[in-house]
Amino acid sequence: MKRSPGFTLSELLAAVCVLGILLTLCAPAAKAVRRQTTLAV
């Protein structure tokens, strides 16, 4: 069985999971930073 170019299904799923976790962690932090900058100005 030759390895197909690009991502395998498991690699793709792992990447999607990691991106989802990063988004859920970064979204509240980004909102908090925006609030602080708007309040500071």
ChimeraX commands (.cxc) that place a marker at each C-alpha (Angstrom):
marker #1 position 0.00,0.00,0.00 radius 0.5
marker #1 position 1.59,3.25,-1.12 radius 0.5
marker #1 position 1.31,6.33,1.04 radius 0.5
marker #1 position -0.91,8.88,-0.66 radius 0.5
marker #1 position 0.33,12.46,-0.96 radius 0.5
marker #1 position -1.11,14.97,1.45 radius 0.5
marker #1 position -2.70,14.19,4.78 radius 0.5
marker #1 position -4.07,10.86,5.86 radius 0.5
marker #1 position -7.53,10.87,7.41 radius 0.5
marker #1 position -6.18,10.48,10.94 radius 0.5
marker #1 position -3.71,13.33,10.46 radius 0.5
marker #1 position -6.48,15.53,9.10 radius 0.5
marker #1 position -8.74,14.73,12.06 radius 0.5
marker #1 position -5.91,15.44,14.50 radius 0.5
marker #1 position -5.21,18.79,12.83 radius 0.5
marker #1 position -8.91,19.74,12.97 radius 0.5
marker #1 position -9.06,18.84,16.67 radius 0.5
marker #1 position -5.97,20.90,17.46 radius 0.5
marker #1 position -7.29,23.88,15.49 radius 0.5
marker #1 position -10.63,23.65,17.30 radius 0.5
marker #1 position -8.92,23.60,20.69 radius 0.5
marker #1 position -6.72,26.56,19.76 radius 0.5
marker #1 position -9.74,28.53,18.54 radius 0.5
marker #1 position -11.73,27.85,21.71 radius 0.5
marker #1 position -8.74,28.92,23.81 radius 0.5
marker #1 position -7.83,32.00,21.76 radius 0.5
marker #1 position -11.32,33.41,21.13 radius 0.5
marker #1 position -12.09,34.47,24.75 radius 0.5
marker #1 position -8.55,35.82,25.18 radius 0.5
marker #1 position -8.83,37.89,21.99 radius 0.5
marker #1 position -12.19,39.29,23.12 radius 0.5
marker #1 position -10.72,40.21,26.51 radius 0.5
marker #1 position -7.76,41.95,24.88 radius 0.5
marker #1 position -10.10,43.89,22.58 radius 0.5
marker #1 position -12.21,44.99,25.55 radius 0.5
marker #1 position -9.14,46.15,27.45 radius 0.5
marker #1 position -7.79,48.11,24.48 radius 0.5
marker #1 position -11.15,49.78,23.83 radius 0.5
marker #1 position -11.47,50.67,27.52 radius 0.5
marker #1 position -7.90,51.99,27.69 radius 0.5
marker #1 position -8.34,54.32,24.70 radius 0.5
marker link #1:1,2 radius 0.2
marker link #1:2,3 radius 0.2
marker link #1:3,4 radius 0.2
marker link #1:4,5 radius 0.2
marker link #1:5,6 radius 0.2
marker link #1:6,7 radius 0.2
marker link #1:7,8 radius 0.2
marker link #1:8,9 radius 0.2
marker link #1:9,10 radius 0.2
marker link #1:10,11 radius 0.2
marker link #1:11,12 radius 0.2
marker link #1:12,13 radius 0.2
marker link #1:13,14 radius 0.2
marker link #1:14,15 radius 0.2
marker link #1:15,16 radius 0.2
marker link #1:16,17 radius 0.2
marker link #1:17,18 radius 0.2
marker link #1:18,19 radius 0.2
marker link #1:19,20 radius 0.2
marker link #1:20,21 radius 0.2
marker link #1:21,22 radius 0.2
marker link #1:22,23 radius 0.2
marker link #1:23,24 radius 0.2
marker link #1:24,25 radius 0.2
marker link #1:25,26 radius 0.2
marker link #1:26,27 radius 0.2
marker link #1:27,28 radius 0.2
marker link #1:28,29 radius 0.2
marker link #1:29,30 radius 0.2
marker link #1:30,31 radius 0.2
marker link #1:31,32 radius 0.2
marker link #1:32,33 radius 0.2
marker link #1:33,34 radius 0.2
marker link #1:34,35 radius 0.2
marker link #1:35,36 radius 0.2
marker link #1:36,37 radius 0.2
marker link #1:37,38 radius 0.2
marker link #1:38,39 radius 0.2
marker link #1:39,40 radius 0.2
marker link #1:40,41 radius 0.2
view
